[in-house]
């Protein structure tokens, strides 16, 4: 009977340890995925022209927590792993939200810049074209007038 | 100069002016060539200089170096630094084929580095367990930044240089955008350690 009680206690504790490790491993994976996803959103924001140095600093903070979680996982401190990983996941989610927001702002300002540049160029080309055409007409008129004002000289041939 | 020649001068001048006016829009489409992208990777002594590297190592004493990465890849990058340990016969990364060392990493650092920025960290290590035999030394355990690691690396007595030599080296890996996996970035740095005082 005593043996049975002892064996059941041992089984229960093993079962809990198993769940703890599995939970720790999955929360570590989730945190790693969350950080990578936040990093991808950061790169997208950077590509749109946003300044992402603040986001990268926060990602490094998340990465430091992940490093602690990995060390704790190796030494069997699964509670610590879950704690660090959930902190890291939280940072990753916030960075992703901020990166998406930054991307939206950078993209908006970039497309505004694009349309301004296009409108400026089209208007500029039109003004230059029209100016050149008018100047050319004026120049041509003056040139022809000058040519017509020139009187041909008749020279007599006395031979 | 006749009228036809004047016409050509006018047309050319107008086209040049139009090109100058359109330059901001053209700049949005044309990408100008920039320098070759690269990453810097360094290891410095405890005084932040390329000197005073730990060499003669005592058991249970902590030594520190600084490890840094400079990003000039044109975009922000996620770097992975593997810390590896070897004796004089074990392989280093292959410089010609740009392959990493097949040795298993003891420890790793990951860093997000903005373009044209640098990242640096302290690497403190301590050899905590060594077994000494007649002609060889087995390094059983060491710690790197408070993480205790099983090493189990052995070295035989080097007659020429009088010591048991190990090398602590670091490989630089970078997250590849296309494959979404870390790829060896063809850079490694290391320091030689002589473990003679037990």
Contacts between the chains, C-beta under 8 A, distances in Angstrom:
chain1	res1	chain2	res2	distance
A	36	B	78	8.0
A	36	B	175	7.9
A	36	B	180	7.8
A	39	B	78	5.8
A	39	B	112	6.6
A	39	B	175	7.8
A	42	B	76	6.8
A	42	B	112	8.0
A	43	B	75	6.7
A	43	B	76	6.3
A	43	B	177	7.5
A	46	B	75	6.5
A	46	B	76	5.7
A	46	B	115	7.9
A	47	B	75	7.7
A	52	B	76	6.2
A	52	B	114	6.8
A	53	B	114	4.8
A	53	B	117	7.1
A	56	B	76	5.9
A	56	B	112	4.5
A	56	B	113	7.3
A	56	B	114	5.2
A	59	B	112	4.5
A	60	B	111	6.3
A	60	B	112	5.3
A	60	B	119	7.5
A	63	B	110	4.9
A	63	B	111	7.0
A	63	B	112	6.7
A	66	B	110	7.4
A	67	B	108	8.0
A	67	B	109	7.3
A	67	B	110	7.2
A	71	B	146	7.5
A	71	B	147	4.6
A	74	B	147	7.5
A	75	B	148	7.5
A	114	B	28	6.1
A	117	B	24	4.4
A	117	B	25	4.8
A	117	B	27	7.9
A	117	B	28	6.2
A	118	B	25	5.4
A	120	B	21	7.9
A	120	B	24	6.5
A	120	B	25	7.7
A	121	B	21	6.1
A	121	B	22	4.4
A	121	B	23	8.0
A	121	B	24	6.3
A	121	B	25	4.0
A	124	B	18	7.6
A	124	B	21	3.2
A	124	B	22	6.9
A	125	B	18	4.9
A	125	B	21	5.7
A	125	B	22	6.0
A	127	B	21	7.8
A	128	B	14	6.1
A	128	B	17	4.6
A	128	B	18	5.1
A	128	B	21	5.7
A	129	B	14	6.7
A	129	B	18	6.9
A	132	B	10	6.3
A	132	B	11	7.9
A	132	B	13	7.2
A	132	B	14	3.7
A	132	B	17	7.4
A	135	B	10	7.3
A	136	B	7	7.3
A	136	B	10	4.9
A	139	B	6	6.9
A	139	B	10	7.3
A	140	B	3	6.9
A	140	B	6	7.9
A	143	B	3	6.2
A	143	B	6	6.9
A	144	B	3	7.8
